[in-house]
Amino acid sequence: MNFHPELSTGAAVFLALLAAFMWGTWFISLKYLGEYPLDGYFVTLFFTSFVFVWTVGFLIDRSALLANIRDVLNTDPMRVIATFVCGVIYVTGMRFQITVFSKIGLSLAQPIQSAIATMVSLVITVLVGGLPANVELWRLVLATFILVGAVLVSMQAGRLRTRAQATHPNAGMRVSMQDMDQSIGLILLASLLSPAYPFALSFGLKSTTQPNGMAVLPFMAMLASGAFTGSLLNSGVQLTRRKEWHRVWSAGFQIHKFGIWSGLFHYGGNIIHTFAASYLSAAIAFPLGITSGLWTQMWGLVYGEFRGSPRSAYFALFVGVALYIFGAYLIVSTLQ
């Protein structure tokens, strides 16, 4: 039998918010890579995720892990196939996202990407995964719009930061307009691909509103397998083309530890978020995950990306954080 703990609403919400913290935190590894190839870090991250998820799955579910995948393959194979393919797609989008994060910083890149993806994800999770019977759609839409507002206000804080740093050479993280222009295109592309994750969550996972999907750990195993495959198809190919695999093999633990740590936080967050989604539904759990942007903003602040910014930038950042918190509160209030 697959592991499926009995969660209270409060526990499920806590897991979703904890996952958001983990998702918004592992990006700080990018600050420590130096000249190491980003694609090498990416492959290490998703190889770690692949090993971690399958190990946890076999330790907890044992033979039921493969049995559940086999059963769903026999009865509704697209649930399994789509989950794997969505893993490939969302990771391809994430590679573009991480490239932008490393180029223009956490506090500026994350709001731009999230603003585009949030509403698309809401539509997918509601239409594909469904809403719990006691949840009013208008309240969820309102909460999501507030989270989009948080993203947009945070983006304005980043713009004010960039403008100030352009005129102060000793300010925090310098971002050229050329980097900004190049990054916008990558962010748009990442935003088109990243909704593959909420689609997989809505379609492939068995939840309170979706009775035909896989159990949590089998679902995560297929998603992680697709993600690792995706990392090899994009980052692995780039490493081969640039003849940089030797840098991966010779890097040592002092570099690989960042990819390992990121993989554990990324898919550790994915696992606990998926348990929350199986109880709350993807339509509720995924918007709560959007609060990961709050933590990304906070880490950008801690790492000095706002150094030298005017008070208006800090004020906009504060308003953005407040909106993140208020949006999460509204989502939770729909469950009462």
C-alpha positions, 0 to 999 in steps of 0.5 A, a space after each residue: 500500500 502506498 504511503 498516504 498520511 492523514 493530514 489535517 487542513 492546517 498540516 497540509 497548508 503548513 507543508 505547502 508553505 514549507 515547500 515554498 520556503 524550500 523552493 525559494 531558498 535553493 536558488 542561493 546556490 547560484 551565488 557560490 558557483 563562480 566560473 563553474 558551468 551552470 549546466 554542470 550544476 543543473 545536471 548534478 541538481 537533477 541527478 541528486 533529485 532522481 536518486 533522492 526521490 527513488 530512494 525515498 520511494 522505495 524506502 517508504 512504499 517498497 514494492 507498492 511504488 512500482 505496483 502503483 505506476 504499473 496499475 495506472 499504466 494499465 488503466 490510464 497510461 496517459 497519467 504516467 506518460 504525461 507526468 514524465 513528459 511534463 518533467 522534461 518540459 518544466 526542467 527545460 523552462 527551469 534551465 532558462 530561469 536559472 540562467 536569468 537568475 545568475 545573470 540579473 539576480 534573484 530579486 529582479 528575475 523571479 518577479 518577472 517570471 512569476 507574474 507571467 506563469 501564475 495566472 496560467 497555472 491557476 487556469 490549469 490547476 482549476 480546469 484540469 485538477 478541479 476545485 474542492 466542493 467547499 472552495 469558492 472560485 472567486 475567492 481563489 481568483 482574488 487571492 491569486 490576483 493579490 499574489 500577482 500584485 505581490 509579484 508586480 510590486 516586487 518587480 517594481 522594487 527590482 526596477 528601482 534598484 536597477 535604476 539606482 545601481 546604474 548611477 552608483 558604481 559601488 551599489 550592490 549587483 550591477 545589471 546592464 540593460 543588455 543583460 535585461 533585454 536578453 533575459 526578458 526573452 529567456 523569461 518569456 520562454 521559461 514562463 511558457 514551459 514552467 506550467 508543465 509542472 502544475 499540469 502534471 500535478 493536476 493530471 498525474 497525481 491522485 488527489 481529493 479532486 482527481 481520483 485517477 492519478 498516481 499516489 504521491 511517491 510514484 508520481 514524484 518518481 515519474 516526475 523526477 525521472 522526466 526532470 533528470 532526462 530533461 536535464 540531460 537533453 538540455 544541459 547534458 547536450 550543452 556540456 557535450 557541445 562545449 566539451 565541458 564534461 571534464 569540469 563536472 568530473 573534476 569539480 570535487 565536492 566543494 562545487 558539487 555540494 551546491 547541486 546536491 543541496 539544491 536537489 535535496 531542497 528542490 525535490 524535498 520541497 516537491 515531495 511535501 508539496 505533493 502530499 499537501 496537494 493530494 489533500 488540498 487539491 492542486 488548485 489550492 496547493 499550487 498558489 500557496 507555492 507561489 509564496 516561494 517568491 517571498 523567500 527569493 526576494 528575502 534572500 536577494 535582500 540578504 545577499 545585498 542585491 538591494 544595496 544602494 537602492 533608494 527608500 522607494 525600492 525598499 518600500 515597494 519590496 515591503 509592500 510586495 512581501 505584505 501582499 504575498 502574506 495577504 494572498 496566502 491568508 486569503 487562500 487558506 481562508 477559502 478552506 474554512 
